Amino acid sequence: MNLSGILVIAKPEWVPQVVADLAAQDGLEVHQTDPESGRIIVVQEATDVHAEIEGVKRIKAMPHVVMADMVYHYFAEDEQAYDAMPAELAEDTSVCVPAYLNA
């Protein structure tokens, strides 16, 4: 199981709708919102790093989401050992991977 903390930003007038859309998704839990700034904190539970990245992509594609970025990542149990960032993720320009994770 992989857990990730995701910062989602929406225009303030759309926060209630975005929160409802996020809460309706499997594997996502909305933990905190700041309606004035449009910030929403989401925790995602995924089976592996690939599912985790796909989840972030789905959030980014949601209506009224201005920005979504993974700000925390935790590998609880991942059956696959990674020596480096998987090639298909490293080549994906829609995902910003911190340089220290590519080492």
C-alpha positions as CSV (number, residue, x, y, z in Angstrom):
1,M,0.0,0.0,0.0
2,N,1.3,3.4,-0.9
3,L,0.0,6.6,0.7
4,S,0.4,10.1,-0.8
5,G,-0.5,13.5,0.4
6,I,-1.8,15.7,-2.4
7,L,-2.4,19.4,-2.4
8,V,-5.3,20.3,-4.7
9,I,-6.2,23.9,-5.5
10,A,-9.5,25.1,-7.0
11,K,-11.0,28.5,-7.4
12,P,-12.7,29.3,-4.1
13,E,-16.2,29.2,-5.6
14,W,-15.6,25.7,-6.8
15,V,-14.2,24.2,-3.6
16,P,-17.5,22.5,-2.4
17,Q,-17.9,20.8,-5.8
18,V,-14.3,19.7,-6.1
19,V,-14.4,18.3,-2.5
20,A,-17.5,16.3,-3.4
21,D,-15.9,15.0,-6.6
22,L,-12.7,14.0,-4.7
23,A,-14.7,12.3,-1.9
24,A,-16.6,10.3,-4.5
25,Q,-13.4,8.7,-5.8
26,D,-12.1,5.3,-4.6
27,G,-8.9,5.5,-2.6
28,L,-9.2,9.3,-1.9
29,E,-10.0,10.9,1.4
30,V,-10.3,14.7,1.8
31,H,-8.7,15.7,5.1
32,Q,-8.8,19.5,5.1
33,T,-10.1,22.4,3.1
34,D,-9.5,26.1,3.1
35,P,-12.4,27.6,1.2
36,E,-10.9,31.1,1.1
37,S,-7.7,30.0,-0.6
38,G,-9.1,27.1,-2.5
39,R,-6.6,24.6,-1.0
40,I,-7.7,21.0,-0.4
41,I,-5.6,18.4,1.3
42,V,-6.2,14.8,0.0
43,V,-4.7,11.5,1.1
44,Q,-4.6,8.8,-1.5
45,E,-4.2,5.1,-0.9
46,A,-2.9,3.1,-3.9
47,T,-1.6,-0.4,-4.5
48,D,1.7,0.7,-6.0
49,V,3.6,3.7,-7.4
50,H,2.0,3.3,-10.8
51,A,-1.5,3.5,-9.4
52,E,-0.5,6.4,-7.2
53,I,0.7,8.4,-10.2
54,E,-2.4,7.5,-12.2
55,G,-4.5,8.8,-9.3
56,V,-2.7,12.1,-9.3
57,K,-3.3,12.4,-13.0
58,R,-7.0,11.7,-12.5
59,I,-7.2,14.5,-9.9
60,K,-5.4,16.9,-12.2
61,A,-8.0,16.2,-15.0
62,M,-11.0,16.8,-12.8
63,P,-13.2,19.8,-13.6
64,H,-12.4,23.0,-11.7
65,V,-9.0,21.7,-10.4
66,V,-6.5,24.4,-11.0
67,M,-3.5,22.5,-9.6
68,A,-2.8,19.1,-7.9
69,D,0.7,18.0,-6.8
70,M,1.9,15.1,-4.6
71,V,3.6,16.7,-1.6
72,Y,4.2,13.6,0.4
73,H,4.7,9.9,-0.4
74,Y,5.0,6.8,1.8
75,F,5.7,3.2,0.7
76,A,4.0,1.1,3.3
77,E,4.3,-2.1,1.3
78,D,5.3,-2.4,-2.3
79,E,6.1,-5.8,-3.7
80,Q,8.3,-4.4,-6.4
81,A,11.8,-3.1,-5.6
82,Y,12.8,0.0,-7.5
83,D,16.4,0.8,-8.2
84,A,15.4,4.0,-10.1
85,M,12.3,5.8,-11.3
86,P,10.4,3.5,-13.7
87,A,11.1,4.7,-17.2
88,E,7.4,5.3,-18.1
89,L,7.0,7.6,-15.1
90,A,10.3,9.4,-15.7
91,E,9.3,10.2,-19.2
92,D,5.8,11.5,-18.2
93,T,5.9,15.3,-18.3
94,S,2.6,15.6,-16.6
95,V,4.2,14.4,-13.3
96,C,6.9,16.5,-11.6
97,V,9.3,14.1,-9.8
98,P,11.7,15.7,-7.3
99,A,15.3,15.3,-8.4
100,Y,16.3,13.4,-5.2
101,L,13.9,10.6,-6.2
102,N,15.7,10.1,-9.5
103,A,19.0,9.5,-7.8
